[in-house]
Amino acid sequence: MTKLNIYLVRHGQTYYNIYNKLQGWSNSPLTAKGKQDAKLAGEKVKDIHFDAAFCSDLPRAIETCHTILQLNEKDSVKEPHISPFFREQFYGVFEGTEMGQAWYLAGAPHGCKTFKDIVTKYSIGQAKDWMKEADPFHDAENNEEYWHRMDQGIDLIRQTDLPDEANVLWVSHGNTVLSLMERFGEGKYDITVRPKNGSLSKLIMTDSDLKVEFYDK
């Protein structure tokens, strides 16, 4: 059975992060701090040899991933596998909406006024379902649609020809990191608050399982 060490990094800060806007499949550039976030993440893992790297096809993730790989000192791969499978949740009509307003519109009809309320009383999966329900176009991804896509990304990592105990870099997004922690973290972690930009967590992937070794929110 192959075991992979997955180093999971959230992309650097963007302008939409500053403005507290949902950016899902849309994108805004990394800020000066965001570029520094990427460099700091790169410094944390510069002495780790990466046999492979993966990231979504959204520019904020790609730039962060390239920065990390450029700083690496252990003859790691130079280019990541880039795929839409690894994108952030799609928020539909709520793309670019102020986060507090968007989650209020999704949760208030169900007695929850904030994202934290929804996750505390229900789950991140429920938050996805209610956002799709609140979207008048119903374009936002619900939980089933999200995981149908993300599972293809996880399978892409598993199906890549890598040696046992290989180190893999995965540059991801805030809600995706939380979703992974909810599904695979065995209830050990606070998933009501998004991880910091540039945060580094570690997952252990086998042929049949994915477990969280540590989560740095």
Secondary structure, DSSP 8 states (H G I E B T S, - for coil): ---EEEEEEE---BHHHHHTB--TTS---B-HHHHHHHHHHHHHTTTS--SEEEE-SSHHHHHHHHHHHHH--S---SS-EE-GGG-----GGGTTSBHHHHHHHHHGGGT--SHHHHHHHS-HHHHHHHHHHH-TT--S--HHHHHHHHHHHHHHHHHS---TTEEEEEEE-HHHHHHHHHHHSTT-S--SS---TT-EEEEEE-SS-EEEEE---
